[in-house]
Amino acid sequence: MPFQEFLPDPRLRSLVRVYWQMEELHDAGQEEHRFLPERSVRLTFLAGSSWRGAVNGGGLQPLPEAALGGLTLQPHRVVSVGHTRALGVELYPWGARQLLGWHAGMPDLDLGEQYGADVRAICALLHLELWEEARQTLEGWLLRLWGERAVETGKGVRAAAQLYTSLGSARIGTLADELNISPRQLERQFVREVGVNAKTLARLIRFEEIHNRLLLNPALPLAPLAYELGFADQAHLTREFRALSQMTPRTFAQWAEKRWRPVWERELEGALVQVPGVPLVNAL
């Protein structure tokens, strides 16, 4: 099954960006994926055996059936064995905060400990390959949480939404002026409502935009992109990309051209879509 995305119920779209699902069979044994930092908080339900760890080696920890995490500043690797099915939710950070109590810097949460019945129901449907039923059960659970916990949009969330719209280039001072609040007050409200500070979120939004565009066009010139996204120059963009991915943008583009682009074109038939956090199979 290729990677697929689905829009959430309209009532959830201010909190949830997209649902996704994928299935893999690793005939030759284990397979390693590299996940780069992304601008969403990821909620993943897993049917299969997978382990997570740092890209530079070290120990691996088993992934739980349902895990919540994201907005980290380091890449990580996931090793999977055998048949793996995954159903996921890409949450805006304020959505993860409102619905599930997330905040930046917290360790990944095993949601089975708090939401055992819901997690078991969704994962049981994944094991049975009942994808639509699993998505419906997941969405019903999120709608219940939304009904219980969603709050009125505050100025911190409105500022964060503007960061996404501007691809991370908006400045906190400008946003504060537009919202008729001091920059210091906005920074405090931002962290309280969104769960992460504005600078970190802007870095991740810009990084993922570069990552996605290089996936679509590995030959993309970097200097105009640096200007468009508000970097001082191309060297600044390169330093930031290396800091968050542990590789240069050109190294990533060369890898994408050789290994990922043919798969991207075959599975998505050339559609220009963004797929945050797509697994980078057999990454560098």
Phi, psi and omega per residue, in radians:
M1 nan 2.210 3.056
P2 -1.238 2.870 3.057
F3 -1.088 2.270 3.139
Q4 -2.273 2.587 3.107
E5 -2.122 2.639 -3.126
F6 -2.463 2.406 3.106
L7 -1.328 2.539 3.106
P8 -1.379 3.003 3.002
D9 -0.927 2.446 -3.121
P10 -0.925 -0.538 -3.139
R11 -1.161 -0.365 -3.088
L12 -1.751 -0.104 -2.937
R13 -1.215 -0.282 3.035
S14 -1.380 -0.209 -3.105
L15 -2.034 -0.537 -3.057
V16 -2.035 2.186 3.129
R17 -1.349 -0.853 -3.030
V18 -2.894 2.703 2.879
Y19 -1.732 2.688 3.064
W20 -2.509 2.778 3.070
Q21 -2.568 2.649 3.103
M22 -2.731 2.724 3.117
E23 -2.462 2.378 -3.141
E24 -2.402 2.549 3.020
L25 -2.144 2.011 -3.083
H26 -1.660 1.483 -3.034
D27 -1.095 -0.635 -3.018
A28 -1.534 0.158 -3.119
G29 2.065 -2.323 -3.085
Q30 -1.548 2.731 3.109
E31 -2.395 2.435 -3.095
E32 -1.867 2.444 3.088
H33 -2.122 2.596 3.015
R34 -2.025 2.249 3.089
F35 -1.912 2.182 3.115
L36 -1.563 2.795 3.091
P37 -0.956 2.558 -3.092
E38 -2.439 2.925 -3.014
R39 -1.642 0.131 3.116
S40 -2.086 2.808 2.956
V41 -1.640 2.299 -2.997
R42 -1.844 2.195 2.999
L43 -1.916 2.074 -3.030
T44 -2.180 2.264 2.995
F45 -1.849 2.314 -2.956
L46 -2.203 2.336 2.946
A47 -2.095 1.809 -3.070
G48 2.567 -2.963 -3.097
S49 -2.084 1.980 3.138
S50 -2.463 2.645 -3.139
W51 -2.294 2.612 -3.097
R52 -2.147 2.547 3.079
G53 -2.869 -3.094 3.135
A54 -1.297 2.673 -3.100
V55 -1.284 -0.354 -3.111
N56 -1.621 0.377 3.092
G57 1.729 -2.915 -3.101
G58 1.674 -3.049 -3.055
G59 -1.292 2.753 3.082
L60 -1.967 2.508 3.107
Q61 -1.986 2.381 3.131
P62 -1.109 2.428 3.071
L63 -1.394 2.372 3.089
P64 -1.297 2.997 3.124
E65 -1.090 -0.585 3.130
A66 -2.429 2.063 -3.076
A67 -2.242 2.525 3.099
L68 -2.153 2.225 3.096
G69 -3.012 2.987 3.098
G70 2.670 -3.124 -3.099
L71 0.959 0.663 3.007
T72 -1.506 2.818 -3.092
L73 -1.829 0.247 3.121
Q74 -2.316 2.517 3.037
P75 -1.238 2.843 3.055
H76 -2.497 2.874 3.128
R77 -2.054 2.624 3.076
V78 -2.226 2.251 3.105
V79 -1.895 2.194 -3.114
S80 -2.088 2.612 -3.129
V81 -2.260 2.365 3.040
G82 1.257 -2.523 -3.057
H83 -1.531 2.167 -3.100
T84 -2.207 2.273 3.006
R85 -2.159 2.413 -3.130
A86 -2.411 2.404 3.048
L87 -2.169 2.217 -3.015
G88 -2.332 2.884 3.094
V89 -2.272 2.236 2.998
E90 -1.698 1.917 -3.095
L91 -1.762 2.416 2.882
Y92 -1.106 2.596 -3.049
P93 -1.014 -0.657 3.110
W94 -1.202 -0.480 3.051
G95 -1.187 -0.768 3.087
A96 -1.112 -0.597 -3.135
R97 -1.226 -0.826 -3.102
Q98 -1.165 -0.809 -3.013
L99 -1.388 -0.621 -2.946
L100 -2.280 0.102 3.058
G101 1.287 0.382 -3.102
W102 -1.257 2.643 2.892
H103 -2.641 2.704 -3.104
A104 -1.086 2.480 3.104
G105 1.629 -0.261 3.116
M106 -1.360 2.588 3.089
P107 -1.142 2.737 3.084
D108 -0.952 2.391 -3.092
L109 -1.639 2.384 2.959
D110 -1.571 1.779 -3.034
L111 -1.275 -0.226 3.085
G112 -1.093 -0.429 -3.118
E113 -1.251 -0.572 -3.091
Q114 -1.808 -0.511 -3.058
Y115 -2.172 0.854 -2.992
G116 -0.972 -0.813 -3.077
A117 -1.125 -0.761 -3.140
D118 -1.156 -0.757 3.140
V119 -1.090 -0.802 -3.131
R120 -1.090 -0.666 -3.134
A121 -1.148 -0.770 -3.118
I122 -1.171 -0.792 -3.098
C123 -1.199 -0.577 3.077
A124 -1.095 -0.682 3.106
L125 -1.178 -0.617 3.075
L126 -1.122 -0.755 3.120
H127 -1.047 -0.538 -3.140
L128 -1.555 0.042 -3.109
E129 1.079 0.515 3.094
L130 -1.647 1.311 -2.990
W131 -1.104 -0.849 -3.096
E132 -1.101 -0.742 3.111
E133 -1.112 -0.657 3.101
A134 -1.118 -0.752 3.121
R135 -1.128 -0.713 3.130
Q136 -1.119 -0.707 3.112
T137 -1.145 -0.748 3.091
L138 -1.050 -0.830 -3.096
E139 -1.164 -0.655 3.084
G140 -1.068 -0.703 3.098
W141 -1.118 -0.787 3.134
L142 -1.132 -0.629 3.108
L143 -1.158 -0.619 3.073
R144 -1.128 -0.762 3.100
L145 -1.105 -0.704 3.120
W146 -1.055 -0.770 3.135
G147 -1.099 -0.558 -3.102
E148 -1.512 -0.551 -2.860
R149 -2.193 -0.260 -3.096
A150 -1.112 2.495 -3.114
V151 -2.184 2.899 3.111
E152 -1.110 2.469 -3.111
T153 -1.139 2.166 3.117
G154 -1.717 -3.139 -3.092
K155 -1.188 -0.536 3.082
G156 -1.114 -0.777 3.111
V157 -1.172 -0.687 3.117
R158 -1.093 -0.675 3.089
A159 -1.166 -0.712 3.121
A160 -1.106 -0.704 3.103
A161 -1.073 -0.636 3.090
Q162 -1.171 -0.571 3.065
L163 -1.089 -0.757 3.096
Y164 -1.098 -0.775 -3.110
T165 -1.084 -0.658 -3.109
S166 -1.530 0.108 -3.091
L167 1.011 0.619 3.043
G168 1.483 0.062 -3.052
S169 -1.605 -0.213 -3.139
A170 -1.148 2.542 -3.129
R171 -1.773 2.527 -3.062
I172 -1.078 -0.604 3.113
G173 -1.127 -0.736 3.112
T174 -1.134 -0.768 3.128
L175 -1.100 -0.691 3.122
A176 -1.086 -0.741 3.103
D177 -1.062 -0.761 -3.119
E178 -1.134 -0.535 -3.100
L179 -1.687 0.063 3.095
N180 0.999 0.944 -3.124
I181 -2.596 2.717 3.122
S182 -1.301 2.652 3.104
P183 -0.973 -0.707 -3.127
R184 -1.147 -0.732 3.095
Q185 -1.100 -0.726 -3.130
L186 -1.133 -0.718 3.118
E187 -1.044 -0.724 3.128
R188 -1.156 -0.782 3.136
Q189 -1.144 -0.633 3.139
F190 -1.023 -0.906 -3.126
V191 -1.110 -0.734 -3.095
R192 -1.136 -0.718 -3.039
E193 -1.565 -0.565 -3.015
V194 -1.726 -0.484 3.113
G195 1.594 0.042 -3.137
V196 -2.665 2.683 3.131
N197 -1.384 2.791 -3.028
A198 -1.119 -0.656 -3.111
K199 -1.103 -0.795 3.140
T200 -1.119 -0.772 3.137
L201 -1.096 -0.734 3.124
A202 -1.084 -0.711 3.109
R203 -1.034 -0.788 -3.078
L204 -1.238 -0.634 3.097
I205 -1.095 -0.816 -3.120
R206 -1.168 -0.716 3.133
F207 -1.058 -0.815 -3.099
E208 -1.180 -0.543 3.081
E209 -1.114 -0.740 3.083
I210 -1.087 -0.842 -3.132
H211 -0.972 -0.845 -3.108
N212 -1.137 -0.699 -3.109
R213 -1.213 -0.634 3.093
L214 -1.214 -0.551 3.028
L215 -1.076 -0.757 -3.118
L216 -1.292 -0.600 -3.091
N217 -2.527 1.515 -3.109
P218 -1.049 -0.360 3.137
A219 -1.553 0.142 -3.086
L220 -1.024 2.223 3.087
P221 -1.128 2.396 -3.046
L222 -1.495 -0.505 -3.083
A223 -1.097 -0.859 3.090
P224 -1.103 -0.608 3.119
L225 -1.142 -0.713 3.107
A226 -1.052 -0.738 3.130
Y227 -1.133 -0.785 -3.102
E228 -1.069 -0.663 -3.053
L229 -1.620 0.099 3.010
G230 1.500 0.280 3.039
F231 -1.356 2.727 3.130
A232 -1.113 -0.677 3.128
D233 -2.925 -3.096 -3.120
Q234 -1.106 -0.651 3.139
A235 -1.086 -0.667 3.099
H236 -1.100 -0.783 3.096
L237 -1.032 -0.781 -3.111
T238 -1.105 -0.750 3.127
R239 -1.086 -0.739 -3.121
E240 -1.177 -0.719 3.130
F241 -1.111 -0.745 3.133
R242 -1.134 -0.669 -3.127
A243 -1.110 -0.597 -3.061
L244 -1.657 -0.318 -3.067
S245 -2.094 -0.244 -3.060
Q246 1.149 0.484 2.995
M247 -2.713 2.782 3.095
T248 -1.378 2.797 3.072
P249 -1.065 -0.577 3.138
R250 -1.234 -0.666 3.064
T251 -1.071 -0.783 3.113
F252 -1.095 -0.763 -3.130
A253 -1.100 -0.702 3.114
Q254 -1.106 -0.721 3.097
W255 -1.129 -0.753 -3.131
A256 -1.076 -0.696 -3.134
E257 -1.126 -0.704 -3.047
K258 -1.402 -0.659 -2.935
R259 -2.057 -0.689 -2.981
W260 -1.622 -0.670 -3.021
R261 -1.019 -0.745 3.103
P262 -1.030 -0.650 3.104
V263 -1.194 -0.766 3.118
W264 -0.976 -0.856 -3.079
E265 -1.182 -0.654 -3.115
R266 -1.212 -0.762 -3.036
E267 -1.419 -0.591 -3.081
L268 -1.810 -0.010 3.066
E269 0.924 0.693 3.036
G270 1.398 0.038 -3.113
A271 -1.131 2.361 3.139
L272 -1.534 1.524 -3.132
V273 -2.208 2.725 3.073
Q274 -1.692 2.331 3.103
V275 -2.254 1.428 -3.123
P276 -1.023 2.359 3.035
G277 1.285 0.356 3.095
V278 -1.021 2.322 3.129
P279 -1.032 2.286 3.130
L280 -1.673 1.579 -2.985
V281 -1.164 2.305 -3.133
N282 0.955 0.803 -3.071
A283 -1.166 2.913 -3.115
L284 -1.035 nan nan
